[in-house]
Amino acid sequence: MEPRIPATQSLRALEAVARTGSLTKAAEAMHLTHGAISHQLKGLEDDLGVRLIERAGRGIRLTDEGERFAGRVRAALTDIAEAVREITEHNNPRQFRVSVMPSFAARWLLPRIGRFLATNPDIDLDVRASFTLVDFRRDDVEAALRYGGGHYPGIASEHLLDDVYYPVCSPRLGGGRLPTRPEEISRYLLLRSENEFWQPWFRAAGLDWPEPARGPIFGDASHLMQAAVDGQGIALARSSLIGNDIANGVLVRLFDIEVPSPWRYYLVYPPRLANSPKLLQFRAWLREEVARDAVTPHAHPKAAVPAKAATKKRSARKATR
């Protein structure tokens, strides 16, 4: 009698724990709760009658049996994913799946996607927004756009776009009385992001201030920008995510001072797809959009003149007439 194969979900849970080394990170990767993935692993151990996971200090580690089994499971899941890709490609050769971070998808990619569809009608673009780093051996994705250092072992990585930070806010903030000098932003609520910090900009502005300890924190940069648009405070914006908000007047840039981001955007894909016609078309379009930004007047907008300063300038011009 053939042995009973455990549920695929429990096998994926084991592979995710082996890959991430953490129940919490594995749960995040699989979009499950910590308790759910623990339940999957316990059920797998009961099915096999073998101890796969053991405590190690405050964390966990795989037993020797768990390590060996997880390696075989990873290879099997990779084979299955490759088979799925092959049959999907055969049934829908026009489809091209791209993994993108939610903020970049909402603020950069999707507003431009119409131009890609117009010039590439032979490609059905499938955009999958996720914080989870794609695993091309396991996930049904051809390419990804990622924000980081560009070092991704075993994956082709091409630099796409640089980023800089500068403060922005709604022109209605404070009744239109916006700060005219960097030190004046201390009078306003500074909006914060989980992964981006004000202190480098403070230093560039000559301010010896610590990182803000109060105020809302946003896990998604697009939510941070929306809070600024809604007049909730001053946000430290990334140039890649500013979109048309400054050109449309819903946000203003406060000062010329900016700091470069330590991270860049990269197009990443498995090396086997390097000459894929769909990938080549998508890459060419991305580079066209980046070049378009470089010559667009609002790509690097000048600092806005706050309402109070603008009134003084108008009064001075009238006095000289």
Secondary structure as UniProt FT lines:
FT   HELIX           8..20
FT   HELIX           23..29
FT   TURN            30..31
FT   HELIX           34..48
FT   STRAND          53..56
FT   TURN            57..58
FT   STRAND          59..62
FT   HELIX           64..91
FT   TURN            93..94
FT   STRAND          95..100
FT   HELIX           102..104
FT   HELIX           105..109
FT   HELIX           110..112
FT   HELIX           113..119
FT   TURN            121..122
FT   STRAND          124..129
FT   TURN            136..138
FT   STRAND          143..148
FT   TURN            153..154
FT   STRAND          156..161
FT   STRAND          164..169
FT   TURN            171..172
FT   HELIX           173..176
FT   HELIX           182..187
FT   STRAND          192..193
FT   HELIX           199..204
FT   TURN            205..206
FT   STRAND          217..218
FT   HELIX           221..229
FT   TURN            230..231
FT   STRAND          234..238
FT   HELIX           239..241
FT   TURN            243..249
FT   STRAND          252..253
FT   STRAND          259..260
FT   STRAND          264..269
FT   HELIX           271..273
FT   TURN            274..275
FT   HELIX           277..295
FT   TURN            297..298
FT   HELIX           307..320
//
